[in-house]
Amino acid sequence: MEVKIGIQMAARELVVDTGASAAEIEQALMAAVAENKLFVVTDSKGGTILVPGDKIAYVELDQTEPRRIGFGS
């Protein structure tokens, strides 16, 4: 799943490809914003992204599968 994180006062958004479910991301986001803690997301390669909860402008979850290119099905 692709997660886009908009950060206040930043020109670009963070785009993270993660194996976490939408429910897991929502729970982590709600806890981070409510308690002014870090929003922690682990990407598909094992890296960790940390964003302060009070600096998050928006989070967009995209569960669609990317379009495939080529002749295979």
N, C-alpha and C positions, 0 to 999 in steps of 0.2 A: 504494500500500500504506500502511496506517496503522500507525504505530509508537508504542507507549505506553512511556514511560520512567519508571520509579519511581526516585525519588531519596531517599537516606537522610535522615532528619530533615526531610522535607518532607511536608506534608499532602496535596498534590495531585500527580498525575502529569502529565508532559508528553505531549501527543498531537500527533504530527507526521504529516502526509500527504506521502509522498515517492514519487518515481518510481524509487528504487533497488530492486534485487532483494533478496530475503531473504538470499541468499548474500553480497551486498555488505555488508549491515547486520551479519550475523554476523561477517564478517572484521574489520570496523572495531571491533565490540564486543570481540571476543577480543583484538585488539591493544591496545585502550585499557585493558582490565582487567589484562592480563598485564604491561604495561609502565608502568602508572599514568600514562597519557597522557590527552589529551582524546578523548572520543567525539564525532565530528563527523557530523552528519546534515544534509543539504540538503533543504529542503522543496520542494514542488511549485511554489511561487511564487518560488524562487530564494534564499530566506533560509537562513541557516546557524545551526544550534543546536549549542552546545558544552557538553558535560557532562563534568566530571572523572571519569575511569574508576574511581577509588577511592570515589566517592560513589554509584555506580549500585547500586540495590537489585534491580531486575529490568527486563527489556525484553520486551515482548509484541509479536509480529508478527501482524497481521491482514491476510490476503490476500483475504478475501472481498469481493465487489463489493457496495456498498450497495444496498438495495432501492430499486427505482424506483417513483415515485409518478406516477399519471396513467394515461391510456389508451394511450399509445404503447408500443411493444414494445422 
